[in-house]
Amino acid sequence: MKGLRKVLTPFAPDQSGAVSVLYALGGAVIIVDAGGCTGNICGFDEPRFETQAAAVFSAGLRDMDAILGRDQLLVDKAVEIAESLHPKFAALVGTPVPAVIGTDLKSLCRLIEKKSGVPAFAVATNGFKLYDAGCEQAFWTLFKKFCTDRFQTSRKGIGVLGATPFDCDLDALDAFLEAHPACTAYGWSQDEGLDAFADGASAERNLVVAPDGLKAAKWLDRHFGVPYKLYDPMAAQFAESVPDVSGKRILAVHQQVAVDSARQVWLARGAASVTGATWFMSLKELAQPGDLKLKEEDDFERAAAEGGCDIIAADPTLKPLAKRFAGQWIDWPHFAISGKRLNPHE
């Protein structure tokens, strides 16, 4: 039934994805809302909130602020934050209220930047799309704002684009970065922070580990000649850990780059077929015949029961929807689906 959720909770909206990208960069992130969106982000959608400090604020819009368009109050608050905390930037993140009433966030950012001297920009989210649309917009906006050097004399290092807690396990990505010191995950570490975006033009190449990183990767390729590859090494490592896939038909449920990277490994190990399925952003570059774009719980129930697969690799939250599946279930955690931190290697 359309819209009926018996197991799954609502997926995170685009403003949550934008904050996820901005969270560790040392800026002041101002969510233009009355407080509810900020509460959801900090309480549910950002797993680092409990362990890693960041300057995330709610604009605290009141009814009359929205009705009368008291934009100057928001500008004054942002300037006060900038003068008090001296952040590296100030970012306004859109939500349904400013989207509906037509708030000009870009113009407000120009006023904030002029009055405070702190770089300011807006991420034009509206709360009506999913987290990956917000991640995509935030990555692209950061590069457009800060990566302006067209005269790189040498290239070094590998950029990792699309790495957020929604699509990458925190521990697995940290372990990968530690084992590959030449790699820098944009937006992931407080150590590199905003400097990684400013130096984006000097990367030797980029590794796009989730679909929401592709728009920024294409922009860097077009403007600075930085090539990219769609590949998730953590997903490939997970696929290698799954035993006995020879001759098996596999249904893999995750974000599309992870699914495709795992599919390559499983097919190379002799799997009969690998069908990809995702609830989120789909890329034509990775689409294969038979892949599924899931919208309702019924879609997954039907695929599990009638798809003829021997193995399902998916977040354990989905398991109650596969009651008619008689094959092997492999837990493949995905925070964007469950909102729970789980390590697939434990």
C-alpha positions in Angstrom: 0.0 0.0 0.0 1.3 3.4 -1.0 2.8 5.3 1.9 2.2 2.6 4.5 5.2 1.9 6.8 4.9 -1.1 9.1 8.6 -1.5 9.8 10.6 1.4 8.4 10.7 4.9 9.8 10.7 8.0 7.5 14.0 8.5 5.8 16.1 11.5 6.7 15.3 14.6 4.6 17.7 16.7 2.5 18.5 19.2 5.2 19.9 16.4 7.4 22.1 15.3 4.5 23.4 18.9 4.1 24.2 19.2 7.8 26.0 15.8 7.7 28.4 17.1 5.0 29.0 20.4 6.9 29.2 19.0 10.4 32.9 18.4 10.8 34.2 21.4 8.9 34.5 24.0 11.7 31.8 26.3 10.5 28.6 27.7 11.9 25.7 25.7 10.5 22.4 27.6 10.9 19.3 25.6 10.1 16.6 28.0 9.0 13.7 26.5 11.0 11.6 26.9 14.1 13.5 24.2 15.9 11.9 20.9 15.0 14.2 20.2 12.0 17.3 20.9 14.1 16.0 18.6 16.9 15.5 15.7 14.4 19.0 16.2 12.9 20.8 16.3 16.3 18.6 13.7 17.9 18.3 11.1 15.1 20.1 11.9 11.9 23.6 12.8 13.0 25.3 10.0 14.9 28.4 12.1 15.6 26.3 14.6 17.7 26.9 12.7 20.9 30.7 12.4 20.6 31.9 15.2 18.3 31.2 18.9 19.0 30.0 21.1 16.2 28.4 24.6 16.0 24.9 23.7 14.8 22.2 26.2 15.4 18.4 26.6 14.8 17.3 30.0 13.5 14.4 29.7 15.9 11.8 31.2 13.5 8.6 32.2 15.1 5.2 32.4 13.4 5.4 36.2 13.0 9.0 36.0 11.7 7.8 33.8 8.9 4.7 35.7 8.2 6.3 39.2 8.2 9.6 38.1 6.7 11.8 39.4 9.5 15.0 38.4 7.7 17.1 41.0 9.5 16.7 39.1 12.7 18.3 36.0 11.1 21.2 38.1 9.7 21.8 39.7 13.1 21.9 36.3 14.8 24.3 34.9 12.2 26.6 37.9 12.6 26.5 37.6 16.4 27.5 33.9 16.1 30.3 34.8 13.7 31.7 37.4 16.0 31.5 35.1 19.1 32.8 31.9 17.7 35.0 33.0 14.7 33.9 30.0 12.6 35.5 29.2 9.3 32.2 29.9 7.5 28.5 30.4 8.1 26.1 28.2 6.2 22.3 28.6 6.0 20.5 25.3 5.5 17.0 25.5 4.0 13.9 23.7 5.4 10.3 23.7 4.4 9.4 27.0 5.9 11.8 29.3 4.0 11.2 27.2 0.9 7.4 27.8 1.1 7.6 31.5 1.8 10.4 32.1 -0.7 13.2 33.3 1.6 16.1 34.5 -0.4 18.9 32.7 1.5 21.6 33.6 -1.0 21.0 37.3 -0.4 21.0 36.8 3.3 24.4 35.1 3.0 25.8 38.1 1.2 24.6 40.4 4.0 26.1 38.0 6.6 29.4 37.8 4.8 29.6 41.6 4.3 28.8 42.4 8.0 30.9 39.7 9.6 33.7 39.1 7.2 33.1 35.4 7.5 32.5 33.4 4.2 28.8 32.6 4.0 26.8 30.5 1.7 23.4 28.8 1.5 22.5 25.1 0.8 19.2 25.3 -1.0 17.5 22.3 0.7 13.7 22.4 1.2 12.9 19.3 3.3 10.9 17.6 0.5 13.7 15.4 -0.8 15.8 12.7 0.9 19.1 13.1 2.6 21.2 12.2 -0.5 19.9 15.3 -2.4 21.0 17.5 0.5 24.5 15.8 0.6 24.8 16.3 -3.1 23.9 20.0 -2.9 26.3 20.6 0.1 29.3 18.9 -1.6 28.7 20.9 -4.8 28.2 24.2 -3.0 31.3 23.8 -0.9 33.5 23.2 -3.9 32.0 26.1 -5.8 32.5 28.4 -2.9 36.0 27.5 -1.8 37.8 25.6 -4.6 38.8 28.4 -7.0 42.5 27.8 -7.7 42.8 27.0 -11.4 46.6 27.0 -11.5 47.7 23.8 -9.8 51.3 23.0 -10.5 51.2 19.4 -9.2 48.6 16.8 -8.3 48.7 14.6 -5.2 46.4 12.4 -3.2 43.1 10.8 -3.8 39.9 12.5 -2.8 37.0 10.5 -1.4 33.6 12.0 -2.3 30.2 11.1 -0.9 31.4 9.8 2.5 28.9 10.6 5.2 27.6 8.6 8.1 24.4 7.9 6.2 26.2 5.7 3.6 29.5 4.8 5.3 30.1 3.0 8.5 32.1 5.4 10.7 34.6 2.7 11.9 35.0 1.1 8.5 35.8 4.4 6.8 38.2 5.5 9.5 40.0 2.2 9.2 40.2 2.6 5.4 41.6 6.1 5.7 44.1 5.0 8.2 45.3 2.2 5.9 45.4 4.6 2.9 47.0 7.8 4.0 47.0 9.2 0.5 43.2 9.3 0.6 41.2 12.3 2.0 37.5 12.1 2.6 35.9 15.4 1.9 33.9 16.6 4.9 34.8 13.7 7.1 37.6 14.8 9.3 38.0 17.9 11.5 41.8 17.7 10.8 41.5 18.5 7.0 38.2 20.3 7.4 37.6 23.1 4.9 41.1 22.9 3.6 40.3 19.7 1.8 37.7 21.5 -0.3 39.9 24.4 -1.0 42.6 22.0 -2.3 40.2 19.9 -4.3 41.7 21.0 -7.7 45.0 19.5 -6.8 43.7 15.9 -6.2 45.2 13.3 -8.5 41.8 11.7 -8.8 38.5 11.3 -6.9 36.9 8.2 -5.6 33.1 8.6 -5.5 31.7 6.2 -2.8 28.1 7.3 -2.9 25.8 8.7 -5.6 25.5 12.1 -3.9 29.2 12.7 -4.5 28.9 12.5 -8.3 27.7 16.0 -9.1 30.7 17.5 -7.3 33.1 15.0 -8.9 31.8 16.0 -12.4 32.2 19.7 -11.5 35.9 19.1 -10.4 36.5 17.1 -13.6 35.0 19.7 -15.8 36.7 22.7 -14.2 40.0 21.3 -13.1 40.5 18.0 -15.0 40.3 15.9 -11.9 39.2 12.4 -13.0 36.9 10.3 -10.9 35.8 6.7 -10.4 32.5 5.3 -8.9 33.7 2.8 -6.4 33.2 2.0 -2.7 36.1 0.1 -1.3 34.4 -0.5 2.0 31.5 -2.2 0.2 34.0 -4.3 -1.8 35.6 -5.4 1.5 32.2 -6.3 2.9 31.5 -8.4 -0.2 34.8 -10.3 0.1 33.7 -11.3 3.7 30.5 -13.0 2.5 31.3 -16.7 2.2 30.2 -19.2 -0.4 28.6 -17.0 -3.2 29.5 -19.3 -6.1 26.5 -20.1 -8.2 24.2 -18.0 -5.9 21.6 -15.4 -6.9 22.0 -12.3 -4.7 19.8 -9.4 -3.9 21.9 -6.5 -2.6 20.1 -3.5 -0.9 22.1 -0.4 -0.1 23.1 2.9 -1.9 23.9 2.3 -5.5 27.6 2.8 -5.6 28.0 0.3 -2.7 25.8 -2.2 -4.4 27.7 -1.9 -7.7 31.1 -2.3 -5.9 29.9 -5.4 -4.1 28.3 -6.7 -7.3 31.7 -6.6 -9.0 33.3 -8.7 -6.2 30.5 -11.2 -6.1 30.4 -11.8 -9.8 34.2 -12.2 -9.9 33.8 -14.8 -7.2 31.3 -16.8 -9.3 27.9 -15.6 -8.2 25.2 -16.5 -10.7 23.6 -13.0 -10.6 23.5 -9.9 -8.4 20.4 -7.7 -8.4 20.8 -4.3 -7.0 18.1 -2.5 -5.1 18.0 0.9 -3.4 15.6 3.3 -1.8 17.7 6.3 -2.7 19.4 8.1 -5.5 19.9 6.1 -8.7 22.6 6.7 -11.3 22.2 5.7 -14.9 26.0 5.1 -15.0 25.6 2.1 -12.7 22.1 0.8 -13.6 22.0 -2.8 -14.7 19.0 -4.7 -16.2 16.8 -6.0 -13.4 17.9 -3.5 -10.8 15.2 -2.2 -8.5 14.2 1.3 -7.4 12.3 0.7 -4.1 9.6 3.1 -3.0 7.3 1.2 -0.7 7.8 -1.6 1.8 5.7 -3.8 -0.5 8.3 -3.4 -3.2 11.0 -5.0 -1.0 8.6 -7.7 0.3 7.8 -8.7 -3.2 11.4 -8.7 -4.3 12.4 -10.9 -1.4 9.6 -13.4 -1.8 9.3 -13.6 -5.6 12.7 -12.5 -6.9 14.2 -16.0 -6.8 17.3 -15.1 -4.9 19.4 -17.3 -2.7 21.0 -14.6 -0.6 19.8 -11.2 0.5 22.4 -8.7 1.7 20.6 -5.8 3.4 20.1 -3.8 6.6 18.7 -6.0 9.4 15.9 -3.6 9.9 14.4 -4.9 6.6 14.4 -8.5 7.8 10.8 -8.5 9.1 9.7 -7.6 5.6 11.3 -10.8 4.2 9.2 -13.4 6.1 8.5 -15.4 3.0 12.2 -15.5 2.0 13.7 -19.0 2.7 17.3 -18.3 1.7 20.3 -16.9 3.5 20.2 -13.4 5.0 23.4 -11.4 5.3 23.3 -8.3 7.5 24.6 -5.2 5.5 23.9 -2.2 7.8 22.9 1.1 6.2 22.4 4.0 8.5 20.2 5.8 6.0 17.6 3.0 6.3 17.8 2.1 10.0 19.1 5.1 11.7 21.3 2.7 13.8 25.0 2.4 14.0 26.0 -1.2 13.3 29.3 -2.6 12.1 29.0 -5.3 9.4 32.4 -6.7 10.3 31.5 -7.5 14.0 
